[in-house]
Amino acid sequence: MNQDKIIDGNLIANAIKEELKSETEKLKKEKGITPGLAFILVGNNPASQIYVRNKGKACEELGYYSITKVLPENITENELISLIDDFNKDEKIHGILVQLPLPPHISETKIIEAIDYKKDVDGFHPQNIGRLVAGKECFYPCTPYGIIELLKRSNINTIGKTATIIGRSNIVGKPLANLLLRKEINCTVTVCHSATKDIKQFTLNSDIIVVAMGKPEFLKADMINEGCVIIDVGINRIPDSTRKSGYRIVGDVDYKNCYDKSFKITPVPGGVGPMTIAMLMKNTLLSAKGKIQF
Ligand code: GUN
């Protein structure tokens, strides 16, 4: 198997984290600034607990200051906003991350809007979204930012290429479409979604295909062109009686069959996944350095 085809997200994420670690040491030594990230976790969703724990571990590895506030499920919207406000004012904190989803009695929109957009390292605040669409400097949402880094660091030429994104979420599909449209990337972008009539007609004509729809092994070999680049954002559990756990993780791409036809492809796990935390760390360092010119 030609290993050069595989875009190794672990390898690239580790390289980014090493860069961030040495930049952090330099920032501390030269400016006396330690990047600081605040996590807010509401309730006891097990997946959210794991995500927040892993993000906290990354802070430790890189030498960042971090603080995690775990709040009860029944906290009021106003109490949560008041806590966010404290972090907005706290000079040690350069990034604030409220782990989603939130309980149904709390408006995610209101909470995201309560975060100072200059500390919105998730890139979910309307100021950042608006600036992203307008092609201005801003925090890029971490998963789409990670995908751009995977393409760049794999030396994939994107200029003038056709890109199809399957999935129009606010976290992945929509921001990624806007990043791929930026002048320095310069793709021609199509976004497919649940009402798209014939997805294959778009993927067959694409140089780059990003699948972020949450359907196990949706993208089949007969839907792609020889030599395309495939980015798989899916993380799906499917039953597997040969595993002790009784399941295995697959992406949104039929990896085994698409592998041969592709020029480059991301595996699941070990592709896009590890990049999300790396880019969160990157955004936090950019914030600590005051690098984003709002
Ligand atoms: N929940 C799932 N993904 C994310 C993310 O990227 N950021 C936040 N804050 N919550 C999430």
Residues whose N, C-alpha, C, O or C-beta is under 5 A from the ligand:
A	BS01	GUN	L97 V98 Q99 L100 P101 D122
